Amino acid sequence: MNKESYNSRVRPDFKVNKDAVEVDVDLFIRSISNLNEINMEYLSQITLRQKWVDERLAYGNNKSILNPPEYFILNDDSKIWMVDTFFPNEKSAHRHMIDKPNMLLRVYGNGSIIYSVRLSLVLSCPMYLQYYPMDVQNCYIDLASYGYTKEDIEYKWNDEAPIQFRKGLTKSLPQFEIINYTTTTCESVTKLGNFSCLRFKFSLKRQIGYYLLHLFIPSILLVMVSWISFYLDPNAVPGRVTLGTVTLLTLIANANGINSKLPPVSYIKAIDIWILFCVVFLFTALVEFAITCFLYNRKPTYTLVDKTERNHSNIEDREGNSYNCRMKFFDRFSGNNAKQIECMSRMVFPICFLLFNVFFWTYYSEQRYNY
């Protein structure tokens, strides 16, 4: 390289044919972690590899170099022109420097340059939580040139292996599984011009095991426990009230614990529907107890109306004495009716809850597996 004629601030081929520098890109995904629904972000550690050609650095045909090596390794990237790649959806990032900078810069005899660097990135990932926790989220790693338009730099994915994952990574995430990924090219349009960009999109399917153990199964058991009150004596007021209120409060506390990990959204989530129906079943069981207790302990009352009193101002003349029995509306129901309500509740509540489960799991399972 001629240090006097080489200008590291000028891109390759700028004066020759002014063609855009073609940058070949591939990613090695080392880890994906800390997926945060509240901040809608995730942490990823990657190795970014970029390859381009700078003919000004070619030395293969230089006769002054005897037995030239296949490539040189440079430790200082400020000496040559470098691609100014950045990640548009990155929130924060850093290079790994232990115990030396995790960076590789090779210059080959034909002027080809391979630049590899290890990065940790916190990237934004907008999430749609309508089907939470049976949801599938799409996250991205976008990259583009910060200062060079597409007339200067053209990005493209490596033809052989644009994306590589660390062995076992797709199955080793705590709550997710990588089920699909795609690589595409794109174009970023700004006031300063059009910029070439690349996008790596991957789909994360949430593992439902955690929520089965900490939400669905406990809430099912709480609803079933509330049905025990249907088999208790209607006069066992303290026991039935305690059973109903404790199950209701336990469910609400459990639901609040799960929802505390989610951002406030304006739409209804699958978990909201599940919790709402469970609360309705628990509350209805309390209402059923109040009705049966009221009917079971109520005695019919009769009102006697004396019709022997004559009112001379009335047009009609009433003769004789007669007594009319007038029974109030609730007096029509007796303890037998309360027992019938109890017997019906023992069948109706489980059947309705079973039907709700069938519809709920069928619908959301189809949405999950048809993705």
Helices and strands as residue ranges (DSSP letters): E 21-36, E 41-53, G 55-57, E 71-73, G 77-79, E 85-86, E 90-95, E 103-108, E 112-124, E 136-145, E 153-157, E 163-165, G 169-171, E 176-190, E 193-206, H 209-211, I 212-216, H 217-226, G 227-231, H 237-259, H 270-297, E 302-306, E 323-327, G 330-332, H 335-369
